Amino acid sequence: AGQGVPVFKNLRYAVNRPKNGYDLADFTGGLVDLQQAASTSFPATIDGMQCSAIDQNVPECGNESTMPFFEFARPYTPDLTGLLAGLTPLEQEVVERLVHSSGDLSVASGVRFSPGACALGLEALLAGVPILTDTAMAAAAVAPMARRTFGNPVRSVLDWAPAVAPEGGTRAAAGLDSALELHPGAVVLIGSAPTALVRLLERVAAGAARPALVVGMPVGFVGVLESKALLAASELPQIRLEGSRGGAGLVGASVNALLRRAWLDRHG
């Protein structure tokens, strides 16, 4: 663990405060170095988050347990079937992974799917479309699964963001503009930046290419509920988590569930 400690001393962040608030996605500086150090110092932790029991049939994953998801959760609730009532099998797998990743059964009640969203996302992932995320942390959550399934490129929109947020905006929203110009039709994950989600919706309303799927789960209290309401009112294929919960881990879990199912459907 010693190799990973010094990077914390250099961790810095800049919070931009536009008129409509700020985004967690605007953290910068040592964050990427922190992830790299963590993956070097704690490889079991980073990869273990993806190589859980539900991934046992996906290449390069371990076989920590063969216990089904419901057996993991059974001690915590007397009625598990009600959590998944009315969902398609693919939607159920996404919800199961969100619950598994968060350790919170109540997450299931807040997940929303537009009709056919999971199937559309799965088809796009099978075709190898890029996966765009609003943070480096979300990209890190998806990249291992993408690498060992279909090799989809995974990039954070902050790779295209200016060093300083534009006046009245955020780096994530600015980076999203450039990312979508280069990668129309991508699968887009928003776990931290409500302003990036709003910007995406504005672009589509103005005639830009629609993403193949939007996973809209920004976390927090500033602009989050409003951005999710706008997404809900749109016609974009979407997986959404209502309320203030969300984050990089949950958007990553959603897409990892789709990648896993796509791989198993193709390779058995």
PLY file of the C-alpha trace (Angstrom):
ply
format ascii 1.0
element vertex 268
property float x
property float y
property float z
element edge 267
property int vertex1
property int vertex2
end_header
0.00 0.00 0.00
2.97 2.28 0.52
3.33 3.08 -3.17
-0.12 4.62 -3.26
0.20 6.97 -0.30
2.35 9.87 -1.66
-0.10 10.70 -4.43
-2.64 11.87 -1.84
-0.26 14.68 -0.89
-0.42 16.01 -4.45
-4.14 15.60 -4.94
-5.67 18.95 -5.78
-8.92 20.10 -7.19
-10.53 23.16 -8.69
-14.22 23.67 -8.18
-15.82 25.94 -10.74
-18.92 27.77 -9.64
-20.97 28.94 -12.62
-24.25 30.67 -12.08
-26.11 27.38 -11.96
-23.76 25.74 -9.46
-20.75 23.45 -9.79
-19.89 19.93 -10.90
-17.99 17.23 -9.10
-16.66 16.38 -12.55
-14.47 19.49 -12.46
-11.96 17.90 -10.10
-8.55 18.01 -11.78
-4.85 17.62 -11.16
-3.79 14.53 -9.22
-6.95 12.54 -9.80
-5.66 10.53 -12.76
-2.34 10.00 -10.98
-4.29 8.75 -7.98
-6.13 6.21 -10.12
-2.89 5.02 -11.71
-1.23 4.65 -8.33
-4.22 2.80 -6.97
-4.27 0.37 -9.86
-0.56 -0.29 -9.29
-0.67 -0.50 -5.52
-4.04 -2.16 -5.13
-4.71 -4.14 -8.31
-6.97 -6.59 -6.51
-9.16 -3.74 -5.32
-9.51 -2.05 -8.71
-10.01 -5.21 -10.75
-11.91 -6.95 -7.98
-14.70 -4.41 -8.23
-15.32 -5.69 -11.75
-14.39 -9.36 -11.21
-17.14 -10.07 -8.74
-19.22 -13.21 -8.71
-21.61 -11.85 -11.31
-18.74 -11.63 -13.81
-17.46 -15.15 -13.40
-18.13 -16.15 -17.03
-16.52 -13.07 -18.60
-12.88 -13.47 -19.74
-10.10 -12.75 -17.23
-12.47 -12.75 -14.27
-11.96 -14.84 -11.20
-14.45 -17.28 -9.72
-14.74 -15.85 -6.24
-18.18 -17.34 -5.77
-20.92 -19.09 -7.67
-23.60 -17.75 -5.35
-26.44 -16.08 -7.30
-27.21 -12.42 -6.74
-30.37 -13.14 -4.78
-28.47 -15.33 -2.34
-26.13 -12.44 -1.57
-29.06 -10.13 -0.89
-31.43 -12.57 0.83
-30.34 -11.77 4.41
-31.31 -8.13 3.88
-34.87 -8.39 2.64
-37.68 -10.95 2.84
-39.02 -10.18 -0.63
-36.55 -9.73 -3.48
-38.83 -10.51 -6.38
-40.82 -7.31 -5.90
-37.74 -5.23 -6.65
-37.66 -6.50 -10.22
-41.36 -6.83 -10.95
-42.35 -5.54 -14.38
-38.81 -5.30 -15.72
-37.42 -7.13 -18.74
-34.68 -9.70 -18.05
-32.04 -7.28 -19.32
-33.36 -4.44 -17.16
-33.35 -6.81 -14.20
-29.67 -7.54 -14.75
-28.87 -3.82 -14.74
-30.80 -3.28 -11.51
-29.18 -6.33 -9.91
-25.73 -4.96 -10.70
-26.62 -1.52 -9.37
-27.81 -3.06 -6.11
-24.77 -5.33 -5.96
-22.37 -2.43 -6.63
-23.99 0.00 -4.19
-24.87 -2.47 -1.45
-28.20 -0.67 -1.27
-31.40 -2.52 -2.11
-33.38 0.72 -2.11
-31.54 1.83 -5.26
-33.77 -0.54 -7.23
-36.86 1.57 -6.62
-35.27 4.64 -8.22
-34.02 3.13 -11.49
-35.93 4.16 -14.61
-35.61 2.84 -18.17
-37.00 4.33 -21.33
-38.64 1.66 -23.53
-36.02 -0.51 -25.19
-33.10 1.51 -23.82
-31.13 -1.50 -22.57
-31.55 -3.39 -25.83
-30.44 -0.34 -27.84
-27.43 0.16 -25.58
-26.48 -3.50 -25.82
-26.67 -3.40 -29.62
-24.48 -0.30 -29.73
-21.90 -1.81 -27.41
-21.81 -4.96 -29.53
-21.03 -2.71 -32.51
-18.06 -1.25 -30.64
-19.27 2.32 -30.22
-17.19 4.55 -27.92
-18.20 5.02 -24.30
-17.93 8.62 -23.09
-17.95 9.45 -19.40
-18.07 12.72 -17.51
-15.17 11.81 -15.18
-11.98 9.82 -15.23
-13.33 7.78 -12.32
-16.34 6.64 -14.36
-14.05 5.73 -17.24
-11.92 3.68 -14.85
-15.03 1.82 -13.68
-15.96 0.75 -17.23
-12.62 0.32 -18.99
-11.70 -3.13 -17.55
-14.99 -4.71 -18.64
-14.87 -3.01 -22.04
-11.32 -4.19 -22.56
-12.08 -7.85 -21.90
-15.32 -7.95 -23.87
-15.65 -5.92 -27.09
-12.81 -3.42 -26.81
-15.03 -0.34 -26.90
-12.96 2.85 -26.57
-13.61 4.47 -23.17
-12.83 8.16 -22.75
-13.65 10.88 -20.28
-14.97 14.10 -21.80
-12.49 15.90 -19.55
-9.84 14.75 -22.03
-11.22 17.46 -24.33
-11.99 20.03 -21.61
-10.19 23.37 -21.33
-7.82 23.82 -18.41
-10.11 26.50 -17.00
-13.89 26.37 -17.08
-15.51 28.89 -19.44
-17.39 31.73 -17.83
-20.79 30.55 -16.64
-20.01 26.92 -17.48
-18.05 23.87 -16.39
-15.16 21.93 -17.82
-17.28 18.82 -18.15
-19.92 20.56 -20.25
-17.26 22.17 -22.44
-15.46 18.86 -22.90
-18.70 17.14 -23.81
-19.16 19.48 -26.77
-15.87 18.41 -28.33
-16.30 14.74 -27.42
-19.69 14.48 -29.09
-18.43 16.21 -32.21
-15.82 13.47 -32.56
-17.99 10.58 -31.37
-21.62 11.01 -32.41
-23.79 8.08 -31.45
-21.66 7.14 -28.44
-22.91 5.63 -25.20
-22.75 8.53 -22.72
-22.37 8.13 -18.95
-23.07 11.05 -16.63
-22.43 10.29 -12.96
-21.18 13.57 -11.53
-21.86 16.52 -13.85
-25.46 17.71 -14.18
-24.29 20.58 -16.37
-22.86 18.07 -18.85
-26.19 16.24 -18.93
-28.04 19.50 -19.58
-25.56 20.41 -22.29
-26.09 17.04 -23.96
-29.84 17.59 -24.01
-29.40 21.10 -25.42
-27.21 19.78 -28.23
-29.71 17.09 -29.19
-32.59 19.58 -29.08
-30.58 21.77 -31.47
-30.24 18.93 -33.97
-27.04 17.16 -32.94
-26.74 13.38 -33.31
-28.47 11.39 -30.61
-26.35 9.20 -28.33
-26.99 5.47 -28.58
-27.75 5.47 -24.85
-27.57 7.96 -21.99
-26.92 6.70 -18.47
-27.98 9.74 -16.45
-27.11 9.41 -12.76
-25.42 12.62 -11.62
-25.00 12.63 -7.85
-25.53 15.52 -5.46
-27.86 18.42 -4.79
-26.88 21.26 -7.14
-28.74 21.03 -10.44
-29.08 17.25 -10.15
-32.85 16.89 -9.84
-33.41 19.45 -12.57
-31.06 17.72 -15.01
-32.65 14.33 -14.37
-36.11 15.82 -14.92
-34.99 17.21 -18.27
-33.59 13.84 -19.26
-36.84 12.15 -18.26
-38.79 14.57 -20.46
-36.56 13.85 -23.46
-37.00 11.02 -25.94
-33.42 9.81 -25.63
-32.78 6.15 -24.83
-31.89 6.33 -21.16
-31.18 4.61 -17.88
-31.82 7.04 -15.07
-31.59 7.01 -11.29
-34.11 9.32 -9.67
-33.27 11.54 -6.70
-29.90 12.80 -5.53
-28.09 9.47 -5.71
-25.76 8.43 -8.50
-22.05 8.62 -9.17
-19.24 7.13 -11.22
-19.58 3.65 -9.75
-23.26 3.36 -10.58
-23.06 4.58 -14.16
-20.17 2.19 -14.61
-22.17 -0.67 -13.12
-25.04 -0.02 -15.53
-22.87 -0.30 -18.63
-20.85 -3.19 -17.22
-24.11 -5.12 -16.86
-24.89 -4.52 -20.53
-21.38 -5.46 -21.64
-21.52 -8.64 -19.60
-24.87 -9.68 -21.04
-23.78 -8.87 -24.60
-20.68 -11.01 -24.16
-22.56 -13.94 -22.66
-25.20 -13.81 -25.40
-22.54 -13.97 -28.07
-20.14 -16.44 -26.48
-22.36 -18.42 -24.13
0 1
1 2
2 3
3 4
4 5
5 6
6 7
7 8
8 9
9 10
10 11
11 12
12 13
13 14
14 15
15 16
16 17
17 18
18 19
19 20
20 21
21 22
22 23
23 24
24 25
25 26
26 27
27 28
28 29
29 30
30 31
31 32
32 33
33 34
34 35
35 36
36 37
37 38
38 39
39 40
40 41
41 42
42 43
43 44
44 45
45 46
46 47
47 48
48 49
49 50
50 51
51 52
52 53
53 54
54 55
55 56
56 57
57 58
58 59
59 60
60 61
61 62
62 63
63 64
64 65
65 66
66 67
67 68
68 69
69 70
70 71
71 72
72 73
73 74
74 75
75 76
76 77
77 78
78 79
79 80
80 81
81 82
82 83
83 84
84 85
85 86
86 87
87 88
88 89
89 90
90 91
91 92
92 93
93 94
94 95
95 96
96 97
97 98
98 99
99 100
100 101
101 102
102 103
103 104
104 105
105 106
106 107
107 108
108 109
109 110
110 111
111 112
112 113
113 114
114 115
115 116
116 117
117 118
118 119
119 120
120 121
121 122
122 123
123 124
124 125
125 126
126 127
127 128
128 129
129 130
130 131
131 132
132 133
133 134
134 135
135 136
136 137
137 138
138 139
139 140
140 141
141 142
142 143
143 144
144 145
145 146
146 147
147 148
148 149
149 150
150 151
151 152
152 153
153 154
154 155
155 156
156 157
157 158
158 159
159 160
160 161
161 162
162 163
163 164
164 165
165 166
166 167
167 168
168 169
169 170
170 171
171 172
172 173
173 174
174 175
175 176
176 177
177 178
178 179
179 180
180 181
181 182
182 183
183 184
184 185
185 186
186 187
187 188
188 189
189 190
190 191
191 192
192 193
193 194
194 195
195 196
196 197
197 198
198 199
199 200
200 201
201 202
202 203
203 204
204 205
205 206
206 207
207 208
208 209
209 210
210 211
211 212
212 213
213 214
214 215
215 216
216 217
217 218
218 219
219 220
220 221
221 222
222 223
223 224
224 225
225 226
226 227
227 228
228 229
229 230
230 231
231 232
232 233
233 234
234 235
235 236
236 237
237 238
238 239
239 240
240 241
241 242
242 243
243 244
244 245
245 246
246 247
247 248
248 249
249 250
250 251
251 252
252 253
253 254
254 255
255 256
256 257
257 258
258 259
259 260
260 261
261 262
262 263
263 264
264 265
265 266
266 267
